[in-house]
Amino acid sequence: MERENAWKKYSQEDKDKVFQFAEEYRVFLSNCKTERECAQEFMLRAQAAGFRDLDEVIEEGKPLKAGDRIVAGNMGKALAMFVIGEEDLEDGMNILGAHIDSPRMDVKQNPLYEDTQMAFLDTHYYGGIKKYQWVTLPLALHGTIIKKDLTQIDFAIGEAEDDPVFGVSDLLIHLSADQMDKKASKVVEGENLNVLIGSMPLSEAEDDEETKEAVKANILQILKDKMDIEEEDFLSAEIEVVPAGTARDYGLDRSMIMGYGHDDRVCAYPSFCAMLEMDVPKHTSVCLLVDKEEIGSVGATGMHSRFFENCVAEILALCGFNSDLSVRRAMANSFVLSSDVSAAFDPNYPSVMEKKNAAYFGRGLVFNKFTGSRGKSGSNDANPEYIAILRDVMDRNEVSFQTAELGKVDQGGGGTIAYILANYGMQVIDSGVAVLNMHAPWEIISKADLYEAYKGYVAFLKEV
């Protein structure tokens, strides 16, 4: 059952649409490299498209009606969008759920130090990464600092043409005999992912005990002069270290995009865009974009929190349903696409994949009946009745799709937010875009797959 390459079906007009949508996504990906930046951008776009803030709607107290558009933010790092449908909310929702966090390095709370007249930031990596991939790259700092008076300072350094960049050094090949004998997981240790940010001493520094760390002092002076930041302000900061630079067209035919954070913004973006296509759906349409998936969906902004459930309860109350039972019914009757990326088949590394059940570039939206690892451990395993419905919807809307597993049976595996939503009794399946270099600083996707995901998400919201 080999699926046909989607590029073959496109007319020139279709290709123009694919490239236009991909260019808009490429710009978004370049500008939104953290969950805060993504949530802020989506919130602004949602409000511009007529979505009203849930808190304002609650305060107003007017009943909701079919076609009303609502958006709720969660601590600036996650959000949920609703387009109220014709059917009662108790009858269920069509939900697109994706995450907007990505693997990276986080700056520690007490990070700034000097060693041999070089200033560094100490980091703790976030999510599953190959640590050796993050050395000798130009890196940028994206962060939010909250001062004691609750003043918020947002910044991104390393993205503009005239910005400095930062990096983690590596040992030169001439002295790497011992290093090269280590396992890949030990070639670069987590505690050695220290970001070099300066080497020039403060010119006014005197040679006394208080100014021995003159390079660190110079960095602190720069932070004070340019951003009004003191060293203690690192205690209440979230600073993320990400690859510097924009996402780029990839390949001579420009059929692909290389960028940081495709996992999972390549699914979040078309999910958001699909919501903008909704007028008055039959069933309430939802786009849920969450944080912390890469570290287990924990915390107040992750999928394990009660944020989404609370939003549904508030929406139900505004629709005239005020019982806990209504919330349970609405959740249990819902259908979900857990919109997360899949591993693309890489002919350079064929041994980890089983070719009949792998995802391929250009063959469209990927459905993963199950993820998990070794015996489907930790997996949501979608029901065939639900898959049959999706097959019908995708075929009727001429959406190119494929099915896949995440590698060979005993090779490895991974997880998504699917099982968490399935805990409510929802029908859930993982679906998304195939990615090469997943979790590397620079990942690659096919523009055709991105576009087919968008088409598939629109079809799902309108017709399931």
C-alpha positions in Angstrom: 0.0 0.0 0.0 2.6 2.5 -1.0 1.3 6.1 -1.0 1.9 8.3 -4.0 4.1 11.4 -3.7 1.9 14.4 -3.2 4.0 16.6 -5.5 2.8 14.5 -8.5 -0.8 15.5 -8.1 -0.2 19.3 -8.0 -0.9 21.6 -10.8 1.2 24.8 -11.1 -1.6 26.6 -9.2 -1.5 24.0 -6.5 2.3 24.3 -6.2 2.0 28.1 -5.9 -0.3 27.6 -2.9 2.1 25.1 -1.4 5.0 27.4 -1.7 3.0 30.4 -0.4 1.8 28.6 2.7 5.3 27.3 3.3 6.8 30.7 3.0 4.4 32.1 5.6 5.3 29.2 7.9 9.0 29.7 7.3 8.8 33.4 8.5 6.7 32.3 11.5 9.3 29.6 12.4 12.1 32.1 12.1 10.4 34.6 14.4 9.0 32.3 17.1 11.6 30.1 18.6 10.2 29.8 22.2 6.9 28.7 23.6 6.3 32.3 24.9 7.0 33.8 21.5 4.7 31.3 19.8 1.9 31.8 22.3 2.1 35.6 22.0 2.1 35.5 18.2 -0.8 33.1 18.0 -2.7 35.1 20.6 -2.3 38.3 18.6 -3.3 36.6 15.3 -6.3 35.0 17.0 -7.5 38.3 18.3 -7.0 40.0 15.0 -9.1 37.2 13.4 -12.0 37.9 15.8 -11.3 35.5 18.7 -12.3 37.1 22.0 -10.4 36.6 25.3 -12.2 34.0 27.5 -11.8 36.1 30.6 -13.5 39.1 28.9 -16.4 36.8 27.7 -16.8 35.4 31.3 -16.9 39.0 32.7 -19.5 40.0 30.1 -21.6 37.0 31.0 -23.5 36.8 27.7 -24.5 33.3 26.4 -22.3 32.0 23.6 -23.9 31.1 20.3 -22.8 29.1 17.2 -19.9 30.8 15.4 -18.6 32.6 18.4 -14.8 32.6 18.6 -13.0 32.4 21.9 -9.3 32.2 22.9 -7.8 31.5 26.3 -4.2 32.0 27.3 -2.3 30.0 29.9 0.5 32.0 31.6 1.8 33.2 28.3 3.0 29.8 27.3 0.0 27.9 26.0 -3.5 28.7 24.6 -6.8 27.2 23.6 -9.0 28.4 20.8 -12.7 27.6 20.3 -15.2 28.1 17.5 -18.6 27.3 18.9 -20.5 24.8 16.7 -24.1 24.2 15.9 -24.4 21.1 18.0 -24.4 21.2 21.8 -20.9 21.2 23.3 -21.9 18.1 25.3 -22.0 16.2 22.0 -18.2 16.7 21.8 -15.6 18.7 20.1 -13.1 18.3 17.2 -9.8 19.0 18.7 -6.4 19.7 17.2 -3.8 19.4 19.9 -0.1 20.3 19.4 2.8 21.5 21.5 4.9 24.7 21.0 8.0 23.9 23.1 11.1 22.5 21.5 14.4 20.9 22.6 17.0 23.5 23.6 19.3 24.6 26.4 17.9 26.6 29.4 20.1 29.1 31.3 20.4 28.1 35.0 19.2 30.4 37.8 22.7 31.2 38.9 24.4 31.0 35.5 27.1 33.7 35.1 30.7 32.9 35.9 34.2 33.7 34.7 37.0 31.2 34.1 40.4 32.1 32.8 39.1 35.6 31.8 36.2 34.2 29.8 32.6 34.7 30.8 30.1 31.9 30.5 26.4 31.1 31.1 25.8 27.7 32.7 22.9 25.8 31.1 20.7 22.8 31.6 19.5 21.1 28.4 15.7 20.7 27.9 14.2 17.7 26.2 15.9 14.9 24.4 19.0 16.1 22.5 22.2 14.7 21.2 24.5 17.0 23.2 27.3 16.9 20.7 25.1 18.5 18.1 24.9 21.7 20.0 28.6 22.6 20.0 30.4 25.0 17.6 27.0 26.5 16.4 26.0 30.1 16.4 23.5 30.4 19.2 21.0 33.1 20.3 19.5 34.0 23.7 15.7 34.4 23.9 14.4 35.3 27.3 12.0 36.9 29.7 13.3 38.5 32.9 10.9 39.5 35.7 12.3 42.1 38.1 11.2 42.3 41.7 8.8 45.1 40.9 7.3 42.7 38.3 8.6 44.7 35.4 8.9 42.2 32.5 11.9 42.4 30.1 11.7 40.3 26.9 14.7 40.0 24.6 16.2 38.1 21.8 20.0 38.5 21.1 21.6 36.8 18.2 18.9 37.0 15.5 19.4 40.5 13.9 22.1 40.9 11.3 24.2 43.2 13.6 23.7 41.1 16.8 26.5 39.1 18.4 26.0 35.4 18.6 27.1 32.9 21.3 28.2 29.3 21.4 29.5 26.2 23.1 33.1 25.3 22.3 34.4 21.9 21.3 37.8 20.2 21.6 40.1 20.6 18.6 40.6 17.4 16.6 44.4 17.5 17.3 43.8 16.9 21.0 40.7 14.7 20.8 42.1 11.2 21.0 40.5 10.4 24.4 37.3 12.2 23.5 36.9 10.3 20.2 37.0 7.0 22.1 33.9 7.9 24.2 30.4 6.9 23.5 28.4 9.5 21.6 26.3 10.1 24.8 29.5 11.1 26.6 31.4 13.0 24.0 29.9 16.2 25.3 28.7 16.1 28.9 25.6 18.1 29.9 27.5 20.1 32.5 29.9 21.2 29.7 27.2 22.9 27.7 28.5 26.3 28.9 27.8 29.2 26.6 30.6 31.6 26.0 29.4 35.2 26.1 32.4 37.4 26.6 36.2 37.8 27.0 36.9 41.5 27.5 37.6 42.8 31.0 35.9 45.9 32.4 38.2 48.8 31.5 37.7 50.6 34.8 38.4 47.5 36.8 41.2 47.7 39.4 43.4 44.8 40.4 41.8 44.1 43.7 39.8 41.3 45.2 36.4 42.8 44.2 37.3 43.1 40.5 39.2 39.9 39.9 36.4 38.7 37.7 36.7 41.7 35.4 35.2 40.0 32.3 32.1 39.0 34.3 32.0 42.5 35.6 32.0 43.8 32.1 29.2 41.6 31.0 27.1 42.7 34.0 27.9 46.3 33.1 26.6 45.7 29.6 23.4 44.1 30.9 22.9 47.0 33.3 23.5 49.7 30.6 21.5 48.1 27.8 18.7 46.3 29.6 18.7 47.5 33.3 19.4 43.9 34.5 21.3 43.0 37.7 22.9 39.7 38.3 20.2 38.8 40.9 17.6 39.2 38.2 18.7 35.8 36.7 16.9 34.3 39.7 13.5 35.2 38.2 14.3 34.7 34.5 13.6 32.2 31.7 16.3 32.4 29.2 16.5 29.8 26.3 19.5 29.1 24.2 18.5 28.3 20.6 20.2 28.1 17.2 20.7 31.6 15.8 19.4 32.5 12.3 16.3 32.1 10.1 14.7 29.0 8.7 15.8 28.5 5.1 14.5 26.8 2.0 16.3 23.5 1.6 17.3 21.8 -1.6 17.9 23.1 -5.1 14.2 22.6 -5.9 13.3 24.5 -2.7 10.9 21.7 -1.8 12.0 21.6 1.9 12.5 23.9 4.9 15.4 23.7 7.3 14.7 25.3 10.6 14.8 25.1 14.4 11.7 23.9 16.2 9.8 22.1 13.4 9.0 19.7 16.4 6.3 20.7 16.9 5.6 24.1 15.4 5.2 22.4 12.0 2.0 20.9 13.4 1.0 23.8 15.6 1.1 26.4 12.8 -1.2 24.5 10.3 -3.5 23.6 13.3 -3.8 27.3 14.1 -4.4 28.2 10.5 -7.1 25.6 10.1 -9.0 27.2 13.0 -9.1 30.5 11.0 -11.0 28.6 8.3 -13.9 27.8 10.6 -17.1 29.8 10.2 -19.9 27.9 11.9 -18.8 24.3 12.3 -21.2 21.5 13.1 -19.2 20.5 16.2 -17.2 23.0 18.2 -13.7 23.3 16.8 -10.8 23.5 19.1 -7.1 24.2 18.7 -5.0 23.4 21.8 -1.4 24.5 21.9 0.5 23.4 25.0 3.9 23.6 26.6 6.3 21.1 28.3 5.6 18.2 26.0 9.3 17.6 25.5 9.8 16.9 29.2 6.6 14.9 29.9 3.8 17.5 29.5 4.1 18.3 33.2 3.6 21.6 35.0 0.9 24.3 34.9 1.4 24.9 31.2 1.7 21.3 30.1 -1.1 18.9 28.9 -1.2 17.2 32.4 -2.5 20.5 33.9 -6.3 21.2 34.3 -6.1 24.3 32.0 -8.0 22.8 29.1 -10.6 21.0 31.2 -11.2 24.3 33.1 -11.6 26.2 29.8 -14.1 23.6 28.6 -16.1 24.0 31.9 -16.2 27.8 31.4 -17.3 27.5 27.8 -20.0 25.0 28.8 -21.3 27.4 31.5 -21.5 30.2 28.9 -23.5 27.8 26.7 -25.9 27.0 29.5 -24.4 23.8 30.9 -23.2 24.1 34.5 -22.6 20.5 35.7 -19.5 18.5 36.0 -21.3 15.8 34.1 -21.5 18.1 31.1 -17.8 18.6 31.2 -17.3 14.8 31.3 -19.7 14.3 28.4 -18.1 17.0 26.3 -14.7 15.5 26.8 -15.7 11.9 26.3 -17.6 12.6 23.1 -14.7 14.5 21.4 -12.4 13.5 18.6 -8.8 14.5 18.6 -5.8 14.7 16.2 -2.8 14.8 18.5 -0.8 16.9 16.0 2.8 15.9 16.5 5.7 15.1 14.2 6.8 11.7 12.9 10.2 10.4 12.1 10.9 10.6 8.3 12.6 7.7 6.7 16.3 8.5 6.1 18.0 6.4 3.5 21.3 7.2 5.2 20.1 5.2 8.3 17.7 2.6 6.9 18.4 0.0 9.6 16.2 1.6 12.3 13.1 1.7 10.2 10.7 -0.9 8.8 10.1 0.4 5.2 6.4 -0.7 4.9 5.5 1.2 8.1 7.7 4.4 7.9 6.9 8.0 7.0 8.3 9.4 3.8 8.9 13.0 2.6 6.3 14.2 0.2 3.6 11.6 0.9 1.5 13.8 3.0 0.0 13.9 6.5 1.2 11.1 8.8 -1.1 9.0 11.0 0.5 7.0 13.8 -1.9 4.5 15.2 0.4 4.1 18.1 3.7 5.5 19.3 5.3 4.3 22.6 8.3 2.1 22.7 9.1 -1.7 22.8 5.7 -3.3 23.1 3.8 -0.1 22.6 4.7 1.0 26.2 3.2 4.4 27.1 1.2 4.5 23.9 -2.3 5.7 22.9 -3.4 3.0 20.5 -6.1 4.5 18.2 -9.3 2.5 17.5 -9.9 1.2 14.0 -13.4 2.7 14.0 -11.9 6.2 14.3 -9.2 5.5 11.7 -11.9 4.4 9.3 -13.7 7.7 9.8 -10.5 9.7 9.2 -9.7 7.6 6.0 -13.0 8.5 4.6 -12.7 12.2 5.4 -9.2 12.5 4.0 -10.0 10.7 0.8 -13.1 12.7 0.2 -11.1 15.9 0.6 -8.2 14.7 -1.5 -5.7 14.9 1.3 -2.5 12.9 0.8 -1.8 10.9 3.9 0.3 8.0 5.0 0.6 5.7 8.1 3.8 5.0 10.1 5.4 3.7 13.2 8.2 5.4 15.0 11.0 3.0 14.0 11.4 -0.8 14.3 9.6 -2.6 17.1 12.6 -2.9 19.4 14.6 0.1 18.2 13.2 2.9 20.3 10.1 5.0 20.4 8.6 8.2 21.7 5.4 9.8 23.0 3.0 12.7 22.5 0.1 14.3 24.3 -2.3 11.7 22.8 -2.6 9.4 25.8 -3.4 12.3 28.2 -6.4 13.4 26.1 -7.4 9.7 25.7 -7.7 9.5 29.5 -11.0 11.5 29.1 -12.3 8.8 26.8 -11.8 10.8 23.7 -11.0 9.2 20.3 -7.4 10.2 19.7 -4.8 9.5 17.1 -1.4 11.0 16.4 -1.1 12.9 13.2 1.5 15.3 11.9 4.4 16.0 9.5 7.4 13.8 8.9 10.7 15.4 10.1 14.4 14.6 9.3 17.0 15.4 12.0 14.3 15.4 14.7 15.5 17.1 17.9 18.6 18.4 16.2 19.3 22.1 16.2 18.3 22.2 12.5 15.4 20.0 11.4 14.0 19.5 7.9 10.5 19.1 6.6 8.8 18.8 3.2 6.7 21.7 2.1 4.2 19.3 0.5 3.7 17.5 3.8 3.2 20.8 5.6 0.5 21.8 3.1 -1.3 18.4 3.2 -1.3 18.6 7.0 -3.1 22.0 6.8 -5.6 20.6 4.3 -6.1 17.5 6.5 -6.7 19.6 9.7 -9.3 21.8 7.9 -11.1 18.6 6.7 -11.0 17.1 10.2 -12.5 20.2 11.8 -15.2 20.5 9.3 -16.3 17.0 8.7 -15.5 14.6 11.5 
